[in-house]
């Protein structure tokens, strides 16, 4: 792991998604994990970590790939090792019968996709349908589109011939059992659209019927790999393109057409309403949503429901309303990609939509209907930030609803179920700081102390909680104007919580001794654990070297302990 981290250019890795500029020993940019206007995100290359002072995201190269690409740790490690040209130790290849269930399920799904893709080329009906929807042959191949033959057992027969058991195929969702117990293809005579997870691995399929067959769309059943409520179609391609927000649309072909036009930030739920799981997935990459649903009654209801979920989670929500009868697929082809992008950039926030929805069709001369409109508005307006514009809007609404402004405020406050959006954004999480670092952060105001701190080995403190704050102070060389506002606010918070009774902890010599002693103890414990590793125990030379190092650390710890005791006695005698 350490060889891989040392060989990985973290700035280049993060720089693929974040525009970075140098500031001291760090690189800074806008955080990719939350929406912000001034940079609070830093990459400290020589220490091998990134940290955001706004949202608290922190990690190394492995964490970056796990967060941004949705990779489990082994795959993140393998990808970084491959990029660095480092060979990982390989386990003995296991025969197919011993492959674990997930690997066998994935292999069956990939084999099925290859089958569907081959059948697409053999189906003029499916090819003509796709061309009629504006799909080019090159994009059909890129998206992995296919065709399920009009036969009961075409896929079952093919997969059985490839060595897959019927029981396994049932677990993939690709087949179903008839009343007589025979196994049948789940998708038949349908255009097939592969569904990918965040890593770009196929986990299920959607089937689009031809003509007036019902249901129009049919997904393969949920499995251990596929749960509709936590998967967004197109997310594997969109996740690296969400700087300007996620464009949430309704269907497969909306996403396909937008992606073909180069608008890769489009995603869609899979036949369900937007869920909290979907929003949590998107929220790892952006806090801006652009909702683009059909302009009919069902689309407007879906938009309202999505707002109720997204606003309490701190999303900045924009609404892109299309003309009646149009959807993102057809409207993008009509306007062209650039014009559609302009529409997205100008998409208004949700406020007017909700107000118009609440007031639509109501006779505001009637008290009951005014109160009904107020109830509908209150649950949404609680998420507006406190600004002069908000007060003007509330005053205007109070006048239109013929109620005192104070009553409107009271109703909104009563309906609020979560912190206001501005509180989530404006109040960054207070950094957790290790007790060993607290005095360092406070004493670093002294230039002499800061210079001494800069000369200490970073290994003494870089693994402690709160290390990014200390790194900020070192990078700024004590100049507060070079410290990100969020980090400065957290330092001020620490200062405010420091009490007079803690001043005894601010003796520089003691602070450095404690820091070094804690480092020695951590190293000693880590090496002691290594000595118990079976791989080390059978290597006599390695075991001998580690034992000598542990003994040296024990002696060093004892010497430092005596020095600290002597300093405390001197302090007490004074």
C-alpha positions in Angstrom: 0.0 0.0 0.0 2.8 2.4 0.9 4.6 1.7 -2.4 1.5 2.4 -4.3 0.8 5.6 -2.5 4.4 6.8 -2.9 4.2 6.0 -6.7 0.8 7.8 -7.2 0.8 11.5 -8.2 -2.2 12.5 -6.0 -2.3 16.0 -7.6 -2.6 14.5 -11.1 -5.2 12.0 -9.9 -7.4 14.5 -8.2 -6.7 17.1 -10.9 -8.6 14.9 -13.4 -11.8 16.1 -11.6 -10.8 19.3 -9.8 -9.1 22.4 -11.2 -6.2 22.9 -8.7 -3.7 25.7 -8.2 -0.7 25.8 -6.0 -0.8 27.6 -2.6 2.3 27.0 -0.4 3.0 23.3 -0.2 -0.6 22.4 -1.0 -2.9 22.6 -4.1 -6.3 24.1 -3.6 -9.5 24.1 -5.6 -13.3 24.0 -5.3 -14.5 20.9 -3.4 -15.9 18.2 -5.7 -18.0 16.8 -2.8 -20.1 19.9 -2.0 -21.1 23.2 -3.7 -18.9 26.2 -2.8 -17.8 29.4 -4.3 -14.4 29.9 -2.7 -11.9 27.0 -2.5 -11.7 25.1 0.8 -10.4 21.9 -0.7 -6.7 21.1 -0.5 -4.4 18.4 -1.8 -1.2 18.0 0.2 0.8 15.9 -2.2 4.0 15.3 -0.1 1.8 14.1 2.7 -0.4 12.0 0.4 -3.9 13.3 1.5 -6.7 15.6 0.5 -9.0 17.5 2.9 -11.9 19.9 2.6 -12.4 22.4 5.4 -16.0 23.0 4.2 -17.6 19.5 4.3 -14.9 17.6 6.2 -14.1 15.1 3.4 -10.6 13.6 3.9 -8.6 10.8 2.5 -5.8 9.5 0.4 -5.5 8.1 -3.2 -7.4 4.9 -2.2 -10.2 6.9 -0.6 -10.4 9.2 -3.6 -11.1 6.3 -6.0 -13.5 4.7 -3.5 -15.5 7.9 -3.1 -15.4 9.2 -6.7 -15.5 6.0 -8.6 -17.6 3.9 -6.2 -14.8 1.2 -6.1 -14.3 -1.2 -3.2 -10.9 -1.0 -1.7 -9.3 -4.0 -3.5 -10.3 -2.6 -6.9 -9.1 0.9 -6.0 -5.8 -0.7 -4.9 -5.6 -2.7 -8.1 -6.3 0.3 -10.3 -3.6 2.5 -8.6 -1.1 -0.3 -8.7 -1.7 -0.8 -12.5 -1.3 2.9 -13.1 1.9 2.9 -11.1 3.3 -0.2 -12.8 3.4 -2.2 -9.5 2.6 -5.9 -9.6 0.3 -7.0 -6.8 0.7 -10.5 -5.3 -1.8 -12.8 -6.9 -3.8 -15.6 -5.3 -3.8 -19.0 -6.9 -6.4 -19.0 -9.7 -9.4 -20.9 -8.6 -11.5 -23.2 -10.9 -14.8 -21.9 -12.0 -16.7 -24.1 -9.5 -15.0 -22.2 -6.6 -15.6 -18.7 -7.8 -17.7 -16.8 -5.3 -21.4 -16.2 -6.0 -21.0 -12.5 -6.9 -18.3 -13.2 -9.4 -20.4 -15.9 -11.1 -23.5 -13.7 -11.2 -21.4 -10.9 -12.8 -20.0 -13.3 -15.4 -23.4 -14.5 -16.3 -24.7 -11.0 -16.7 -21.7 -10.0 -18.9 -22.3 -13.2 -21.0 -25.9 -12.2 -21.4 -25.0 -8.7 -22.5 -22.7 -10.1 -25.2 -25.6 -12.3 -26.4 -28.1 -9.5 -26.5 -25.6 -7.2 -28.4 -25.0 -9.9 -31.1 -28.8 -10.4 -31.5 -29.3 -6.6 -32.0 -27.2 -6.8 -35.2 -29.5 -9.6 -36.4 -32.7 -7.7 -35.8 -33.7 -5.2 -38.5 -36.8 -4.3 -36.4 -34.7 -3.3 -33.3 -32.1 -1.5 -35.4 -34.8 0.5 -37.3 -36.4 1.4 -33.9 -33.1 2.7 -32.5 -32.3 4.7 -35.7 -35.8 6.2 -35.4 -34.9 7.4 -31.9 -31.8 9.1 -33.2 -29.3 6.6 -32.0 -26.1 6.2 -34.1 -24.5 2.8 -34.6 -21.4 3.9 -32.8 -23.4 5.0 -29.8 -25.5 1.9 -29.8 -22.3 -0.1 -29.3 -20.9 2.3 -26.7 -24.1 2.1 -24.7 -24.2 -1.7 -25.0 -27.7 -1.8 -26.5 -29.1 -5.2 -27.5 -32.1 -7.2 -28.5 -33.9 -10.1 -26.7 -35.2 -12.6 -29.3 -38.9 -13.4 -29.6 -38.4 -16.9 -28.2 -39.1 -18.5 -24.8 -35.7 -20.0 -24.1 -33.1 -18.4 -26.4 -31.0 -16.9 -23.6 -31.5 -19.8 -21.2 -30.2 -22.2 -23.8 -27.2 -20.0 -24.6 -26.2 -19.6 -21.0 -26.7 -23.2 -20.2 -24.3 -24.0 -23.0 -21.8 -21.7 -21.4 -21.8 -23.7 -18.2 -24.2 -21.6 -16.0 -26.6 -23.5 -13.8 -30.4 -22.7 -14.0 -30.4 -21.9 -10.3 -27.6 -19.3 -10.8 -29.5 -17.8 -13.8 -32.6 -17.4 -11.6 -30.5 -15.4 -9.1 -29.4 -13.0 -11.9 -33.0 -12.1 -12.7 -32.5 -13.1 -16.3 -34.8 -16.0 -16.2 -38.1 -16.8 -14.5 -40.0 -20.1 -13.8 -43.3 -21.0 -15.5 -46.2 -22.5 -13.6 -44.9 -25.9 -14.7 -41.4 -25.2 -13.3 -39.6 -24.7 -16.5 -37.1 -21.8 -16.9 -37.9 -19.1 -19.4 -36.2 -15.9 -20.6 -37.4 -12.9 -18.6 -37.0 -10.5 -21.5 -38.5 -11.5 -24.9 -38.9 -9.6 -28.1 -37.7 -6.4 -26.5 -34.9 -3.8 -27.1 -32.4 -4.5 -24.2 -30.7 -1.7 -22.3 -27.9 -2.7 -19.9 -28.0 -1.2 -16.4 -24.6 -0.5 -14.9 -23.5 0.2 -11.3 -21.4 3.2 -10.4 -18.3 1.3 -11.4 -19.6 0.6 -14.9 -20.3 -3.1 -14.3 -23.6 -4.5 -15.7 -26.0 -5.5 -12.9 -29.4 -5.8 -14.7 -31.2 -5.0 -17.9 -34.2 -2.9 -19.0 -36.4 -4.1 -21.8 -38.3 -1.7 -24.1 -41.4 -3.2 -25.9 -42.1 -2.5 -29.5 -45.4 -1.0 -30.6 -48.2 -0.9 -28.1 -47.1 -4.0 -26.0 -47.4 -3.6 -22.3 -45.6 -2.9 -20.1 -43.7 -0.5 -22.3 -40.6 -0.8 -20.0 -39.6 -3.9 -18.0 -36.6 -4.2 -15.7 -35.1 -7.6 -14.8 -35.9 -8.5 -11.2 -34.0 -7.1 -8.2 -31.1 -9.2 -7.0 -28.2 -9.1 -4.6 -26.5 -6.8 -7.2 -29.4 -4.7 -8.2 -31.8 -2.6 -6.1 -33.7 0.0 -8.1 -33.9 2.5 -5.2 -30.2 2.9 -5.1 -29.3 2.8 -8.8 -29.5 5.7 -11.3 -29.3 4.9 -15.0 -26.3 6.5 -16.6 -24.6 7.3 -13.3 -21.4 5.4 -14.2 -20.9 7.8 -17.1 -22.2 10.9 -15.4 -20.3 10.8 -12.1 -17.2 12.5 -13.4 -19.3 15.3 -15.1 -21.3 16.6 -12.2 -19.4 19.9 -11.5 -22.4 21.9 -12.7 -25.0 19.6 -11.1 -26.8 16.4 -11.9 -29.6 16.6 -14.5 -32.3 14.2 -13.3 -34.6 13.0 -16.1 -37.3 10.4 -16.3 -36.3 7.6 -18.8 -33.7 5.5 -20.5 -33.9 7.3 -23.8 -33.7 10.7 -22.2 -30.4 9.7 -20.7 -29.2 7.9 -23.9 -30.0 10.9 -26.2 -28.4 13.4 -23.8 -25.3 11.3 -23.4 -25.0 10.9 -27.1 -25.2 14.7 -27.5 -22.3 15.0 -25.0 -24.5 16.1 -22.0 -23.1 13.4 -19.7 -24.5 14.7 -16.4 -27.9 13.2 -17.1 -29.2 10.4 -14.9 -32.6 8.7 -14.4 -34.3 6.5 -11.8 -35.3 3.1 -13.0 -39.1 3.2 -13.1 -39.4 4.5 -9.6 -39.7 8.0 -8.0 -36.4 9.6 -6.9 -35.4 8.1 -3.6 -33.2 9.1 -0.7 -30.8 6.4 -1.8 -30.5 8.1 -5.2 -29.9 11.5 -3.7 -27.2 10.1 -1.3 -25.5 8.6 -4.4 -25.6 12.0 -6.2 -24.6 13.9 -3.1 -21.2 12.3 -3.0 -20.4 14.3 -6.2 -22.6 17.4 -6.2 -25.1 19.3 -4.2 -26.8 20.8 -7.2 -29.8 19.1 -8.9 -31.6 20.1 -12.1 -34.9 18.3 -12.2 -36.2 17.9 -15.8 -39.4 15.9 -15.8 -42.3 15.9 -18.4 -44.6 18.9 -18.2 -47.7 16.8 -17.7 -49.5 16.3 -14.4 -47.5 13.2 -13.5 -44.2 15.0 -14.2 -45.2 17.9 -12.0 -46.2 15.6 -9.2 -42.8 13.8 -9.5 -41.0 17.1 -9.4 -42.8 18.2 -6.2 -42.1 14.9 -4.6 -38.4 15.1 -5.5 -38.2 18.6 -4.0 -39.6 17.3 -0.7 -36.8 14.8 -0.5 -33.9 16.9 -1.9 -34.4 20.2 0.0 -34.0 18.7 3.6 -30.7 17.1 2.3 -29.2 20.5 1.5 -29.5 20.3 -2.3 -29.6 23.5 -4.5 -32.5 22.5 -6.7 -33.2 24.0 -10.2 -36.2 23.1 -12.3 -36.1 22.7 -16.1 -39.7 22.7 -17.3 -40.2 21.6 -20.9 -43.0 22.5 -23.3 -46.1 20.3 -23.0 -45.7 17.1 -25.0 -41.9 17.3 -25.1 -39.4 15.3 -23.1 -35.6 15.8 -22.7 -34.9 13.2 -25.5 -37.0 15.0 -28.2 -36.3 18.5 -27.0 -32.6 18.0 -27.1 -32.8 16.7 -30.7 -35.0 19.7 -31.6 -32.8 22.4 -30.0 -29.3 20.8 -30.3 -26.9 20.2 -27.5 -25.6 23.7 -27.1 -29.0 25.3 -26.8 -30.1 22.6 -24.4 -27.0 23.3 -22.2 -28.0 27.0 -22.2 -31.4 26.0 -21.0 -29.8 24.0 -18.1 -27.6 26.9 -17.2 -30.6 29.3 -17.0 -32.9 26.8 -15.1 -34.6 28.8 -12.3 -34.7 27.7 -8.7 -37.7 25.9 -7.3 -39.4 28.8 -5.5 -41.7 30.1 -8.3 -42.7 26.6 -9.2 -43.9 25.8 -5.7 -45.6 29.1 -5.2 -47.5 28.8 -8.5 -48.4 25.2 -7.7 -49.8 26.2 -4.3 -51.8 29.1 -5.6 -53.0 27.5 -8.8 -56.8 27.2 -9.0 -57.4 28.7 -5.5 -59.8 31.5 -4.7 -57.7 33.6 -2.3 -60.8 35.5 -1.2 -61.9 32.4 0.7 -60.2 31.9 4.0 -60.1 28.1 3.8 -58.3 28.1 0.4 -55.8 30.8 1.6 -55.0 28.5 4.6 -54.7 25.5 2.3 -52.2 27.4 0.1 -50.3 28.5 3.2 -50.0 24.8 4.4 -48.7 23.7 1.0 -46.1 26.5 1.0 -44.8 26.2 4.5 -43.1 22.9 4.2 -41.0 24.2 1.3 -40.3 27.8 2.2 -38.5 26.7 5.4 -35.5 25.8 3.2 -35.0 29.3 1.7 -31.9 31.1 3.0 -32.4 34.2 5.2 -31.7 37.0 2.8 -33.3 40.4 2.1 -34.9 38.8 -1.0 -36.4 36.1 1.1 -38.0 38.7 3.4 -39.4 40.6 0.4 -40.9 37.3 -1.0 -42.4 36.4 2.3 -43.9 40.0 2.7 -45.4 39.7 -0.8 -46.9 36.3 -0.1 -48.3 37.4 3.2 -50.0 40.3 1.4 -51.3 38.0 -1.3 -52.6 35.5 1.2 -54.0 38.4 3.3 -52.3 37.3 6.5 -49.8 39.1 8.8 -46.1 38.4 7.9 -45.6 37.2 11.5 -48.2 34.5 11.0 -46.5 33.4 7.8 -43.2 33.2 9.6 -44.8 31.2 12.4 -46.4 28.7 10.0 -43.1 28.1 8.2 -41.2 27.7 11.4 -43.7 25.2 12.7 -43.6 23.1 9.5 -39.7 23.0 9.3 -38.6 19.4 9.8 -34.9 19.9 9.3 -32.2 22.6 9.5 -32.4 25.3 6.9 -30.3 24.8 3.9 -28.2 27.9 4.7 -27.4 26.4 8.1 -26.1 23.2 6.4 -24.0 25.2 3.9 -22.8 28.1 6.1 -21.9 26.1 9.2 -19.1 23.8 8.3 -18.6 20.8 10.6 -16.4 21.6 13.5 -13.1 19.7 13.0 -12.3 16.9 15.5 -8.8 17.6 16.7 -6.6 15.2 18.6 -5.7 16.4 22.1 -2.0 16.3 21.1 -2.6 18.8 18.3 -4.7 21.3 20.2 -1.8 23.1 21.9 0.2 23.0 18.7 -2.5 24.9 16.9 -2.7 27.5 19.6 1.0 28.0 20.0 1.6 28.2 16.2 0.8 31.9 16.4 4.3 32.4 17.7 6.7 32.5 14.8 9.5 30.9 16.8 7.2 28.0 17.7 6.0 27.7 14.2 9.6 27.5 12.8 10.4 24.8 15.4 7.2 22.9 14.4 8.2 23.0 10.7 11.5 21.3 11.5 9.8 18.3 13.3 9.3 15.1 11.4 5.7 15.2 9.9 5.3 11.6 10.9 4.9 12.8 14.5 1.6 14.4 13.7 0.3 13.8 10.2 -1.8 10.7 11.1 -3.5 12.5 14.0 -7.1 13.7 13.7 -7.0 17.4 12.8 -3.7 17.2 10.9 -5.0 19.2 7.9 -5.6 22.2 10.2 -2.0 22.1 11.3 -0.9 21.7 7.7 -2.8 24.8 6.8 -1.0 26.8 9.4 2.4 25.6 8.2 1.5 26.3 4.5 0.4 29.8 5.4 3.6 30.4 7.5 1.4 32.0 10.1 -0.3 34.5 7.7 -4.0 34.2 8.4 -4.9 35.8 5.1 -3.6 32.6 3.4 -5.8 30.2 5.5 -9.1 29.1 4.0 -12.1 30.8 5.7 -13.5 27.5 6.9 -10.2 26.4 8.4 -9.8 29.8 10.1 -13.3 29.5 11.6 -12.4 26.1 13.0 -9.2 27.5 14.6 -11.2 30.4 16.1 -13.7 27.8 17.5 -10.8 25.9 19.1 -9.4 29.1 20.7 -12.8 30.0 22.1 -13.1 26.6 23.8 -9.6 26.7 25.3 -10.0 27.6 29.0 -7.6 29.2 31.4 -7.1 25.9 33.3 -5.7 24.4 30.1 -2.9 27.0 29.9 -0.5 24.7 31.7 -0.6 22.5 28.6 1.0 25.3 26.5 4.6 24.8 27.5 6.4 24.2 24.1 9.1 21.8 25.4 6.4 19.6 27.0 4.2 19.8 24.0 7.0 18.5 21.7 8.0 15.8 24.1 4.4 14.5 24.4 4.1 14.5 20.6 7.2 12.5 20.1 6.4 10.1 22.9 2.9 9.4 21.3 4.6 8.8 18.0 7.1 6.3 19.5 4.2 4.5 21.2 2.2 4.2 18.0 5.3 2.9 16.1 6.0 0.4 18.9 2.5 -1.0 18.8 2.4 -1.2 15.0 5.7 -3.2 14.9 4.5 -5.4 17.8 1.4 -6.3 15.8 3.6 -7.1 12.8 5.7 -9.5 14.9 2.6 -11.5 15.5 1.9 -11.8 11.7 2.4 -15.4 10.6 4.3 -14.2 7.5 6.7 -12.4 9.8 7.1 -15.2 12.3 8.4 -17.6 9.7 10.9 -15.1 8.4 13.7 -15.2 11.0 15.7 -12.3 9.6 12.7 -9.9 9.4 11.6 -10.9 12.8 15.0 -10.2 14.3 15.1 -6.7 12.7 11.7 -5.8 13.9 12.5 -7.0 17.4 15.6 -4.8 17.5 13.6 -1.8 16.3 10.9 -2.4 19.0 13.7 -2.5 21.6 15.1 0.8 20.3 11.7 2.3 20.6 11.3 1.1 24.1 14.6 2.7 25.1 13.7 5.9 23.3 10.2 6.0 25.0 11.8 5.5 28.5 14.3 8.4 27.8 11.6 10.7 26.7 9.5 9.8 29.7 12.3 10.8 32.0 12.8 14.1 30.2 9.1 14.9 30.5 9.1 14.1 34.3 12.1 16.4 34.7 10.4 19.3 32.9 7.3 18.8 35.0 9.3 19.0 38.2 11.0 22.2 37.1 7.6 23.7 36.2 6.2 22.7 39.6 9.1 24.1 41.6 8.7 27.4 39.9 
